[in-house]
Amino acid sequence: MNGERITSLSRAGIAVEVVPETGSTNADLLARAPQLTEPVLLVAEHQSAGRGRAGRSWLSSSENSLTFSLAWKFDGGPQMLAGLPLAVGVALGDALGTLGVQVQLKWPNDVLKDGAKLAGILIETQAAQGGGTWAVIGIGLNLIMPDEVEAQLGRSAAGAPWLARMERDVLVAALLDALADALRLFARQGFGAFSARWNLRHAWQGQPVVILDNGQVLQEGLAAGVDDSGRLLLDTAEGRSTVLAGDVSLRLSE
C-alpha cells in the first residue's frame, strides 16, 4: 500500500500514512493527538498488538486483513459522540455494499457477514488542546479467514475474499471516502441522521437476545433496533427498555 496513492484516489482530502508494522494504530494516533492539527488515516500492513472492545486483542496479518485508524477532531466533549461507533458501522456497511459485500450490524460496534464477525470498530477519545475532542476510530476488517485463525479465535469469523482480490489502495480509498462523509454528517446532525439506516442493517431485529456484562445477564428481551441516541431498544416482559453502549455483549438467546 502507498499512502500518497490512497490520498490521490480518495476525494476526502485527508492525509494517509502507511506503515509496514506497528503495535496498534489506535495507540499510535492517540499518542500523536496533542500534535495533530488535521485528520489523518494511519494504515498498518501488520498490527502486532491490535485491540478490540473491552481490552480484547484483534488478530491481523497483512495477507488476511486490513487494519487502520482515523483520527478526527470534533467540537465539544466526548458526550457529544454518543452513537459514533454505530454511525461508523453504517458507513462501513454502505461502503462494503457498494463494493459488492452485503453486511449486517450488531450493536454496538460489530459488522457481520452471514452471521459471523467481518469487522470490528474501536473508538477512543482524547481532549484536544484548545477545546474539542479527538476521536481515534480503529477498524479491523477480515478479508480472508483461514481455519487456523478461526481456531485461535475460538469462534467463527467471516471473510470477504472478493475484497481481498481488490487493489488495497483502491479499497482503502473507498472506505476512507465513506467514513469521511459519515463523520462530517455526524458532526452536524449526530447519530439521529444514521439511526434509520442502522436499523435497516440490524442483524438481530426481533430476535430474543440477552445483554451480558462480564458474563452476567443484565437484561433479556427482543432486540428492537436503536434509538436516535444509539441506545439499544429491548422489548421485555415489562415493556420497552433501553441499553446504553458500554462493556456489554449481545448474543442470541439460547
C-alpha positions as a Markdown table, in Angstrom:
| # | Residue | x | y | z |
|---|---|---|---|---|
| 1 | Met | 0.0 | 0.0 | 0.0 |
| 2 | Asn | 1.0 | 3.6 | -0.6 |
| 3 | Gly | -0.2 | 6.5 | 1.4 |
| 4 | Glu | 0.2 | 9.1 | -1.3 |
| 5 | Arg | -1.6 | 7.0 | -3.9 |
| 6 | Ile | -4.5 | 6.3 | -1.4 |
| 7 | Thr | -4.7 | 10.1 | -0.9 |
| 8 | Ser | -4.8 | 10.7 | -4.6 |
| 9 | Leu | -7.5 | 8.1 | -5.1 |
| 10 | Ser | -9.7 | 9.4 | -2.3 |
| 11 | Arg | -11.9 | 12.5 | -2.6 |
| 12 | Ala | -11.8 | 13.0 | 1.2 |
| 13 | Gly | -8.9 | 15.4 | 1.3 |
| 14 | Ile | -7.3 | 13.6 | 4.2 |
| 15 | Ala | -3.6 | 12.7 | 4.7 |
| 16 | Val | -2.9 | 8.9 | 4.6 |
| 17 | Glu | 0.1 | 7.2 | 6.2 |
| 18 | Val | 1.1 | 3.6 | 5.7 |
| 19 | Val | 3.5 | 1.8 | 7.9 |
| 20 | Pro | 4.7 | -1.8 | 7.4 |
| 21 | Glu | 4.2 | -2.8 | 11.1 |
| 22 | Thr | 3.1 | -1.3 | 14.4 |
| 23 | Gly | 1.7 | -2.4 | 17.7 |
| 24 | Ser | -1.6 | -0.5 | 17.4 |
| 25 | Thr | -2.6 | 2.2 | 15.0 |
| 26 | Asn | -5.1 | 3.5 | 17.6 |
| 27 | Ala | -2.4 | 3.8 | 20.3 |
| 28 | Asp | -0.1 | 5.5 | 17.8 |
| 29 | Leu | -2.6 | 8.2 | 16.9 |
| 30 | Leu | -3.7 | 8.7 | 20.5 |
| 31 | Ala | -0.1 | 9.4 | 21.4 |
| 32 | Arg | 0.2 | 11.9 | 18.5 |
| 33 | Ala | -3.2 | 13.6 | 19.2 |
| 34 | Pro | -1.6 | 16.6 | 21.1 |
| 35 | Gln | 0.4 | 17.4 | 18.0 |
| 36 | Leu | -2.3 | 16.8 | 15.3 |
| 37 | Thr | -4.0 | 19.7 | 13.6 |
| 38 | Glu | -5.9 | 17.9 | 10.8 |
| 39 | Pro | -7.4 | 14.4 | 10.4 |
| 40 | Val | -5.1 | 11.6 | 9.4 |
| 41 | Leu | -5.6 | 8.0 | 8.4 |
| 42 | Leu | -2.9 | 5.5 | 9.6 |
| 43 | Val | -2.8 | 2.1 | 7.9 |
| 44 | Ala | -0.7 | -0.8 | 9.2 |
| 45 | Glu | 0.2 | -3.6 | 6.9 |
| 46 | His | 0.7 | -5.7 | 10.1 |
| 47 | Gln | -0.5 | -4.8 | 13.6 |
| 48 | Ser | 1.0 | -6.8 | 16.4 |
| 49 | Ala | -1.0 | -5.5 | 19.3 |
| 50 | Gly | -4.3 | -4.6 | 17.9 |
| 51 | Arg | -7.1 | -4.0 | 20.4 |
| 52 | Gly | -10.8 | -4.8 | 20.3 |
| 53 | Arg | -13.5 | -3.6 | 22.6 |
| 54 | Ala | -13.2 | -4.4 | 26.4 |
| 55 | Gly | -9.5 | -5.0 | 26.0 |
| 56 | Arg | -9.8 | -7.9 | 23.7 |
| 57 | Ser | -7.0 | -8.5 | 21.1 |
| 58 | Trp | -7.5 | -8.3 | 17.4 |
| 59 | Leu | -5.6 | -10.8 | 15.3 |
| 60 | Ser | -4.4 | -9.4 | 12.0 |
| 61 | Ser | -2.0 | -10.1 | 9.2 |
| 62 | Ser | -1.1 | -8.2 | 6.0 |
| 63 | Glu | -2.4 | -11.0 | 3.8 |
| 64 | Asn | -5.7 | -11.7 | 5.5 |
| 65 | Ser | -7.0 | -8.4 | 6.9 |
| 66 | Leu | -7.0 | -4.7 | 6.8 |
| 67 | Thr | -6.3 | -2.6 | 9.9 |
| 68 | Phe | -6.3 | 1.2 | 10.1 |
| 69 | Ser | -7.3 | 4.1 | 12.4 |
| 70 | Leu | -8.6 | 7.5 | 11.5 |
| 71 | Ala | -8.0 | 10.5 | 13.9 |
| 72 | Trp | -10.9 | 13.0 | 13.6 |
| 73 | Lys | -11.4 | 16.1 | 15.7 |
| 74 | Phe | -14.9 | 17.0 | 16.9 |
| 75 | Asp | -16.2 | 20.2 | 18.5 |
| 76 | Gly | -17.5 | 19.6 | 22.0 |
| 77 | Gly | -16.8 | 16.9 | 24.6 |
| 78 | Pro | -16.9 | 13.1 | 24.4 |
| 79 | Gln | -20.6 | 13.2 | 25.5 |
| 80 | Met | -21.4 | 14.6 | 22.0 |
| 81 | Leu | -20.1 | 11.4 | 20.4 |
| 82 | Ala | -22.9 | 9.1 | 21.6 |
| 83 | Gly | -23.7 | 6.7 | 18.8 |
| 84 | Leu | -20.5 | 7.3 | 16.9 |
| 85 | Pro | -19.4 | 3.6 | 16.7 |
| 86 | Leu | -22.9 | 2.8 | 15.2 |
| 87 | Ala | -22.6 | 5.6 | 12.7 |
| 88 | Val | -19.2 | 4.3 | 11.6 |
| 89 | Gly | -20.8 | 0.8 | 11.3 |
| 90 | Val | -23.4 | 2.4 | 8.9 |
| 91 | Ala | -20.7 | 4.0 | 6.8 |
| 92 | Leu | -18.8 | 0.7 | 6.6 |
| 93 | Gly | -22.0 | -1.2 | 5.7 |
| 94 | Asp | -22.8 | 1.3 | 2.9 |
| 95 | Ala | -19.3 | 1.2 | 1.5 |
| 96 | Leu | -19.0 | -2.5 | 1.6 |
| 97 | Gly | -22.4 | -2.9 | 0.0 |
| 98 | Thr | -21.3 | -0.6 | -2.8 |
| 99 | Leu | -18.2 | -2.9 | -3.2 |
| 100 | Gly | -20.4 | -6.0 | -3.5 |
| 101 | Val | -20.3 | -7.3 | 0.1 |
| 102 | Gln | -23.6 | -7.2 | 1.9 |
| 103 | Val | -23.3 | -7.0 | 5.7 |
| 104 | Gln | -25.4 | -6.6 | 8.8 |
| 105 | Leu | -24.7 | -4.7 | 12.0 |
| 106 | Lys | -24.6 | -5.9 | 15.6 |
| 107 | Trp | -24.9 | -3.4 | 18.5 |
| 108 | Pro | -22.8 | -1.7 | 19.5 |
| 109 | Asn | -19.8 | -2.0 | 17.1 |
| 110 | Asp | -19.6 | -5.2 | 15.0 |
| 111 | Val | -20.1 | -5.7 | 11.3 |
| 112 | Leu | -21.4 | -9.2 | 10.4 |
| 113 | Lys | -21.5 | -11.2 | 7.2 |
| 114 | Asp | -23.7 | -14.3 | 7.1 |
| 115 | Gly | -24.0 | -14.0 | 10.9 |
| 116 | Ala | -20.2 | -14.0 | 11.7 |
| 117 | Lys | -18.0 | -11.1 | 12.5 |
| 118 | Leu | -16.4 | -9.5 | 9.5 |
| 119 | Ala | -15.2 | -6.2 | 11.0 |
| 120 | Gly | -14.8 | -4.5 | 14.4 |
| 121 | Ile | -14.8 | -0.9 | 15.5 |
| 122 | Leu | -12.9 | 0.6 | 18.4 |
| 123 | Ile | -13.2 | 4.3 | 19.2 |
| 124 | Glu | -11.0 | 6.0 | 21.8 |
| 125 | Thr | -11.0 | 9.7 | 22.6 |
| 126 | Gln | -8.7 | 12.4 | 23.9 |
| 127 | Ala | -9.3 | 16.0 | 24.7 |
| 128 | Ala | -7.9 | 18.3 | 22.1 |
| 129 | Gln | -5.8 | 21.3 | 23.0 |
| 130 | Gly | -7.9 | 24.5 | 22.8 |
| 131 | Gly | -11.1 | 22.6 | 23.1 |
| 132 | Gly | -12.9 | 19.8 | 21.3 |
| 133 | Thr | -12.2 | 16.1 | 21.2 |
| 134 | Trp | -10.1 | 13.9 | 19.1 |
| 135 | Ala | -11.8 | 10.6 | 18.2 |
| 136 | Val | -9.5 | 7.8 | 17.1 |
| 137 | Ile | -11.5 | 5.3 | 15.1 |
| 138 | Gly | -9.9 | 2.0 | 14.7 |
| 139 | Ile | -11.2 | -0.6 | 12.3 |
| 140 | Gly | -10.2 | -4.2 | 11.7 |
| 141 | Leu | -11.6 | -5.8 | 8.6 |
| 142 | Asn | -11.2 | -9.5 | 7.8 |
| 143 | Leu | -10.5 | -10.2 | 4.1 |
| 144 | Ile | -9.7 | -13.9 | 4.3 |
| 145 | Met | -10.4 | -16.1 | 7.3 |
| 146 | Pro | -8.1 | -19.1 | 7.4 |
| 147 | Asp | -9.1 | -22.1 | 9.5 |
| 148 | Glu | -6.1 | -21.7 | 11.8 |
| 149 | Val | -7.1 | -18.1 | 12.7 |
| 150 | Glu | -10.7 | -19.2 | 13.5 |
| 151 | Ala | -9.2 | -21.9 | 15.8 |
| 152 | Gln | -7.1 | -19.2 | 17.5 |
| 153 | Leu | -10.2 | -17.0 | 18.0 |
| 154 | Gly | -12.3 | -20.0 | 19.3 |
| 155 | Arg | -15.3 | -18.8 | 17.3 |
| 156 | Ser | -16.5 | -18.4 | 13.7 |
| 157 | Ala | -15.5 | -15.3 | 11.8 |
| 158 | Ala | -16.3 | -14.1 | 8.3 |
| 159 | Gly | -14.0 | -13.2 | 5.4 |
| 160 | Ala | -14.6 | -11.2 | 2.2 |
| 161 | Pro | -12.4 | -12.9 | -0.5 |
| 162 | Trp | -13.9 | -10.6 | -3.1 |
| 163 | Leu | -12.4 | -7.6 | -1.3 |
| 164 | Ala | -9.1 | -9.5 | -0.9 |
| 165 | Arg | -8.8 | -9.5 | -4.6 |
| 166 | Met | -9.2 | -5.7 | -4.9 |
| 167 | Glu | -6.1 | -3.5 | -5.0 |
| 168 | Arg | -5.6 | -2.4 | -1.4 |
| 169 | Asp | -5.1 | 1.3 | -2.2 |
| 170 | Val | -8.4 | 1.4 | -4.0 |
| 171 | Leu | -10.2 | -0.4 | -1.2 |
| 172 | Val | -8.8 | 1.9 | 1.5 |
| 173 | Ala | -9.7 | 5.0 | -0.5 |
| 174 | Ala | -13.3 | 3.8 | -0.9 |
| 175 | Leu | -13.6 | 3.1 | 2.9 |
| 176 | Leu | -12.0 | 6.5 | 3.7 |
| 177 | Asp | -14.4 | 8.4 | 1.5 |
| 178 | Ala | -17.4 | 6.7 | 3.2 |
| 179 | Leu | -16.0 | 7.3 | 6.7 |
| 180 | Ala | -15.2 | 11.0 | 6.0 |
| 181 | Asp | -18.7 | 11.6 | 4.6 |
| 182 | Ala | -20.2 | 10.0 | 7.6 |
| 183 | Leu | -18.1 | 11.8 | 10.2 |
| 184 | Arg | -18.9 | 15.2 | 8.6 |
| 185 | Leu | -22.6 | 14.3 | 8.7 |
| 186 | Phe | -22.3 | 13.1 | 12.3 |
| 187 | Ala | -20.6 | 16.3 | 13.4 |
| 188 | Arg | -23.6 | 18.3 | 12.0 |
| 189 | Gln | -26.5 | 16.1 | 13.0 |
| 190 | Gly | -25.4 | 13.4 | 15.4 |
| 191 | Phe | -26.5 | 9.8 | 15.3 |
| 192 | Gly | -30.1 | 10.7 | 14.5 |
| 193 | Ala | -29.0 | 11.0 | 10.9 |
| 194 | Phe | -28.0 | 7.4 | 10.9 |
| 195 | Ser | -30.4 | 5.5 | 13.1 |
| 196 | Ala | -32.9 | 4.5 | 10.4 |
| 197 | Arg | -30.0 | 3.2 | 8.2 |
| 198 | Trp | -28.6 | 1.3 | 11.2 |
| 199 | Asn | -31.9 | -0.3 | 11.9 |
| 200 | Leu | -32.2 | -1.4 | 8.2 |
| 201 | Arg | -29.0 | -3.4 | 8.7 |
| 202 | His | -29.8 | -4.7 | 12.2 |
| 203 | Ala | -28.7 | -8.3 | 12.3 |
| 204 | Trp | -31.0 | -9.5 | 15.1 |
| 205 | Gln | -34.1 | -7.4 | 14.7 |
| 206 | Gly | -36.9 | -9.0 | 16.5 |
| 207 | Gln | -34.7 | -11.8 | 17.8 |
| 208 | Pro | -34.6 | -12.9 | 21.5 |
| 209 | Val | -31.3 | -11.7 | 23.0 |
| 210 | Val | -29.6 | -11.4 | 26.3 |
| 211 | Ile | -27.4 | -8.5 | 27.4 |
| 212 | Leu | -24.3 | -9.6 | 29.2 |
| 213 | Asp | -21.7 | -7.7 | 31.3 |
| 214 | Asn | -18.7 | -9.8 | 32.4 |
| 215 | Gly | -20.7 | -12.9 | 31.8 |
| 216 | Gln | -23.6 | -11.8 | 34.0 |
| 217 | Val | -27.1 | -11.4 | 32.4 |
| 218 | Leu | -28.3 | -7.8 | 32.8 |
| 219 | Gln | -31.4 | -7.9 | 30.6 |
| 220 | Glu | -33.1 | -10.0 | 28.0 |
| 221 | Gly | -35.9 | -9.4 | 25.5 |
| 222 | Leu | -36.5 | -9.0 | 21.8 |
| 223 | Ala | -34.0 | -6.7 | 20.0 |
| 224 | Ala | -35.9 | -3.8 | 18.6 |
| 225 | Gly | -33.2 | -1.7 | 17.0 |
| 226 | Val | -31.7 | 1.5 | 18.2 |
| 227 | Asp | -33.0 | 5.0 | 19.0 |
| 228 | Asp | -31.6 | 8.3 | 17.8 |
| 229 | Ser | -29.1 | 8.3 | 20.7 |
| 230 | Gly | -27.6 | 5.0 | 19.7 |
| 231 | Arg | -29.2 | 3.1 | 22.6 |
| 232 | Leu | -30.3 | -0.5 | 22.0 |
| 233 | Leu | -34.0 | -1.0 | 22.3 |
| 234 | Leu | -35.3 | -4.1 | 24.0 |
| 235 | Asp | -38.8 | -5.3 | 24.2 |
| 236 | Thr | -39.1 | -7.1 | 27.5 |
| 237 | Ala | -42.0 | -8.6 | 29.6 |
| 238 | Glu | -42.1 | -5.3 | 31.5 |
| 239 | Gly | -42.2 | -3.2 | 28.3 |
| 240 | Arg | -39.6 | -1.4 | 26.1 |
| 241 | Ser | -36.3 | -0.6 | 27.7 |
| 242 | Thr | -33.0 | 1.0 | 26.5 |
| 243 | Val | -29.4 | -0.2 | 26.9 |
| 244 | Leu | -26.5 | 2.2 | 26.8 |
| 245 | Ala | -23.3 | 1.3 | 25.0 |
| 246 | Gly | -20.5 | 0.1 | 27.2 |
| 247 | Asp | -18.7 | -3.1 | 28.1 |
| 248 | Val | -21.8 | -5.2 | 27.2 |
| 249 | Ser | -22.1 | -8.1 | 24.9 |
| 250 | Leu | -25.1 | -9.1 | 22.8 |
| 251 | Arg | -25.8 | -12.6 | 21.8 |
| 252 | Leu | -28.8 | -14.6 | 20.6 |
| 253 | Ser | -30.7 | -16.1 | 23.5 |
| 254 | Glu | -30.3 | -19.9 | 23.7 |
